[in-house]
């Protein structure tokens, strides 16, 4: 799952870019063929590989993705995006926006790691840090790939003078009981979005719309005198 340069997962990121362009194209029938932009994305994949590798090594847990979110934000800022940080009162959450008006297309970028999954980029179990955090679900690829797709769409919009808005959502704490997006939704972060696109690393390249489950996490605290059930 680590090799971002030579695996089909890179195609998923290109698919997100293509779908974003397709949605925006529906409002701009005179827009040019996006194949030039997609080729540019291919040409720059080594840059995104390096970013994915760096995030892999950092492997920061949910709500503590400080270095990762800074890297993503600084890269997007250099690409001409406007950055809104600390959204929904979460320090590592952000929205990067380019363009104006409708439609508003969002792309999600997860970035958090899980405890106990520290791993070197090898097929055998070999921790970078014993009992440390690691990207067991490919979020190092996720954050870098979503950013690459957003930049590709921005370049296409710029080249074609496209009206509309592309937004990249830095969404922390997806894993475990984090629930980061729950707080973003509650804060109304997605209220102005027409479509939100999402991808995930996997062992094949496909579009797979499906329904999913949701869950709530609650903590209960009981106060009283310790007692046996019958005494």
DOGU-834030 format. One line per 10 residues: number of its first residue (from 1); their letters; for each residue x, y, z of C-alpha. Coordinates in steps of 0.05 Angstrom, whole numbers, plus 5000, padded with zeros to 4 digits. Example, Ala and Ser with C-alpha at 12.3 -4.5 7.8 and 13.67 -1.06 7.14 Angstrom:
1 = AS = 5246 4910 5156 ~ 5273 4979 5143 $
***
This chain:
1 = XXXXXXXXXX = 5000 5000 5000 ~ 5060 5047 5007 ~ 5085 5051 4936 ~ 5049 5113 4910 ~ 5090 5119 4847 ~ 5078 5052 4815 ~ 5010 5028 4839 ~ 4940 5035 4811 ~ 4918 5077 4871 ~ 4947 5137 4835 $
11 = XXXXXXXXXX = 4893 5126 4782 ~ 4840 5136 4835 ~ 4866 5204 4851 ~ 4865 5220 4776 ~ 4793 5194 4775 ~ 4774 5244 4829 ~ 4806 5300 4789 ~ 4770 5277 4726 ~ 4703 5273 4761 ~ 4711 5342 4790 $
21 = XXXXXXXXXX = 4727 5369 4721 ~ 4668 5332 4692 ~ 4621 5363 4743 ~ 4647 5433 4729 ~ 4646 5420 4654 ~ 4571 5409 4657 ~ 4565 5483 4671 ~ 4618 5504 4619 ~ 4607 5468 4553 ~ 4663 5507 4519 $
31 = XXXXXXXXXX = 4717 5483 4567 ~ 4778 5451 4536 ~ 4795 5377 4540 ~ 4823 5363 4610 ~ 4873 5311 4583 ~ 4930 5363 4584 ~ 4918 5376 4658 ~ 4915 5301 4673 ~ 4981 5291 4637 ~ 5012 5347 4679 $
41 = XXXXXXXXXX = 4987 5309 4740 ~ 5022 5247 4716 ~ 5086 5287 4704 ~ 5086 5312 4775 ~ 5069 5248 4811 ~ 5140 5242 4840 ~ 5125 5306 4880 ~ 5062 5275 4909 ~ 5099 5211 4922 ~ 5149 5249 4965 $
51 = XXXXXXXXXX = 5092 5282 5003 ~ 5058 5215 5015 ~ 5124 5186 5039 ~ 5135 5244 5087 ~ 5065 5237 5116 ~ 5076 5162 5123 ~ 5138 5175 5166 ~ 5104 5227 5209 ~ 5042 5182 5222 ~ 5006 5231 5268 $
61 = XXXXXXXXXX = 4943 5209 5306 ~ 4874 5239 5301 ~ 4868 5312 5322 ~ 4944 5316 5329 ~ 4961 5318 5255 ~ 4998 5384 5263 ~ 5057 5372 5216 ~ 5014 5337 5164 ~ 4961 5391 5161 ~ 5015 5446 5157 $
71 = XXXXXXXXXX = 5047 5410 5098 ~ 4981 5404 5061 ~ 4961 5476 5076 ~ 5028 5506 5055 ~ 5028 5467 4990 ~ 4957 5490 4973 ~ 4973 5561 4991 ~ 5031 5561 4943 ~ 4983 5535 4889 ~ 4937 5596 4898 $
81 = XXXXXXXXXX = 4885 5567 4946 ~ 4855 5609 5002 ~ 4862 5572 5068 ~ 4814 5574 5126 ~ 4845 5540 5186 ~ 4819 5512 5252 ~ 4749 5502 5225 ~ 4696 5475 5273 ~ 4746 5493 5329 ~ 4791 5435 5308 $
91 = XXXXXXXXXX = 4863 5459 5302 ~ 4883 5410 5247 ~ 4820 5418 5205 ~ 4820 5465 5146 ~ 4786 5485 5081 ~ 4826 5505 5020 ~ 4786 5542 4966 ~ 4798 5565 4895 ~ 4750 5601 4849 ~ 4682 5633 4862 $
101 = XXXXXXXXXX = 4609 5619 4851 ~ 4572 5555 4835 ~ 4580 5498 4830 ~ 4620 5484 4893 ~ 4656 5417 4889 ~ 4689 5389 4951 ~ 4744 5337 4957 ~ 4759 5304 5024 ~ 4830 5294 5049 ~ 4840 5248 5109 $
111 = XXXXXXXXXX = 4908 5248 5144 ~ 4906 5211 5211 ~ 4944 5149 5233 ~ 4927 5092 5281 ~ 4962 5069 5345 ~ 5007 5007 5343 ~ 5014 5006 5267 ~ 5082 5039 5258 ~ 5113 5007 5197 ~ 5171 5014 5150 $
121 = XXXXXXXXXX = 5154 5011 5075 ~ 5166 4936 5071 ~ 5118 4877 5060 ~ 5142 4846 5125 ~ 5123 4871 5194 ~ 5178 4920 5214 ~ 5160 4979 5258 ~ 5192 5047 5249 ~ 5177 5058 5323 ~ 5156 5002 5369 $
131 = XXXXXXXXXX = 5082 5010 5387 ~ 5082 5076 5349 ~ 5029 5104 5303 ~ 5023 5083 5230 ~ 4980 5092 5168 ~ 4944 5026 5167 ~ 4889 5053 5121 ~ 4931 5091 5071 ~ 4915 5161 5095 ~ 4985 5184 5076 $
141 = XXXXXXXXXX = 4963 5169 5004 ~ 4894 5198 5017 ~ 4917 5267 5038 ~ 4970 5273 4983 ~ 4926 5245 4929 ~ 4866 5289 4945 ~ 4912 5350 4945 ~ 4940 5330 4877 ~ 4869 5323 4849 ~ 4849 5391 4876 $
151 = XXXXXXXXXX = 4910 5424 4846 ~ 4897 5391 4778 ~ 4825 5417 4778 ~ 4849 5486 4798 ~ 4898 5487 4740 ~ 4843 5466 4692 ~ 4796 5520 4718 ~ 4851 5572 4712 ~ 4869 5551 4641 ~ 4796 5553 4618 $
161 = XXXXXXXXXX = 4773 5613 4660 ~ 4721 5569 4693 ~ 4671 5597 4741 ~ 4658 5554 4802 ~ 4693 5534 4866 ~ 4737 5475 4884 ~ 4747 5462 4958 ~ 4794 5413 4992 ~ 4772 5394 5062 ~ 4827 5374 5110 $
171 = XXXXXXXXXX = 4788 5325 5153 ~ 4824 5300 5215 ~ 4810 5241 5260 ~ 4772 5195 5213 ~ 4799 5131 5245 ~ 4775 5097 5308 ~ 4729 5138 5351 ~ 4754 5203 5323 ~ 4692 5225 5284 ~ 4724 5289 5258 $
181 = XXXXXXXXXX = 4675 5299 5201 ~ 4617 5296 5250 ~ 4639 5361 5281 ~ 4651 5393 5213 ~ 4580 5375 5191 ~ 4552 5401 5257 ~ 4589 5467 5246 ~ 4557 5475 5177 ~ 4623 5469 5140 ~ 4591 5431 5082 $
191 = XXXXXXXXXX = 4527 5473 5077 ~ 4547 5509 5013 ~ 4574 5448 4976 ~ 4538 5419 4915 ~ 4578 5354 4913 ~ 4632 5323 4957 ~ 4680 5272 4927 ~ 4716 5219 4966 ~ 4766 5164 4949 ~ 4805 5113 4988 $
201 = XXXXXXXXXX = 4867 5070 4975 ~ 4850 4999 4956 ~ 4876 4940 4917 ~ 4839 4957 4853 ~ 4815 5019 4815 ~ 4740 5027 4813 ~ 4680 5072 4827 ~ 4638 5039 4880 ~ 4578 5079 4904 ~ 4546 5045 4963 $
211 = XXXXXXXXXX = 4509 5058 5028 ~ 4547 5056 5094 ~ 4532 5052 5168 ~ 4541 5106 5220 ~ 4554 5102 5294 ~ 4555 5144 5357 ~ 4605 5141 5413 ~ 4584 5157 5484 ~ 4620 5154 5550 ~ 4581 5136 5613 $
221 = XXXXXXXXXX = 4606 5152 5683 ~ 4573 5118 5743 ~ 4581 5146 5814 ~ 4565 5108 5877 ~ 4590 5054 5924 ~ 4622 4992 5894 ~ 4577 4932 5906 ~ 4567 4860 5888 ~ 4505 4846 5846 ~ 4472 4808 5903 $
231 = X = 4502 4839 5966 $
***
